[in-house]
C-alpha cells in the first residue's frame, strides 16, 4: 500500500481506461482488473503522496496509499471507523470515516492499520475529492473493488 520510494508516474490509456498519474504497479493493476472496476476508477487521477493535489476542484482522485487517506481524513477531522457487525473473517466489512458533526453514532472506531490490511486484502481503491467543483472542501469518498460481486 504505502510506497517507500517514489515511482515514476504516467498517464495510461487503453480501451475503457484513461487513468492519470499512475505508477507501473497501478498500470498492472488496471490491466488485470480494469474490466471489474468502475469507470470512475479507470478515469481518475491517482495520488501517491499527501503532497499531491487535484488538477481542478471536483476532480475524482484514486489511491491505495494509506498515508494519503489518513492525511485526507485528518485534514477534515475524520477518524477510521467501521459499521459494527459487518466484519468478514479477519478483515473489516463496511469501512467509513467518522467526521465530526456528521452523525455516525452507530459507527465503531477502528485503526488505520486495520484499514490498510483490509484495503490490501480486498484490493480496494479509495476514490475521493479534495474539493467540490465550487471550491469548498469535500468529504466525499467511496471504495471500488475488483472483487465485489457482479450481476
Order of alpha helices (4+ residues) and beta strands (2+ residues): beta-beta-alpha-alpha-beta-beta-alpha-beta-beta-beta-alpha-beta-beta
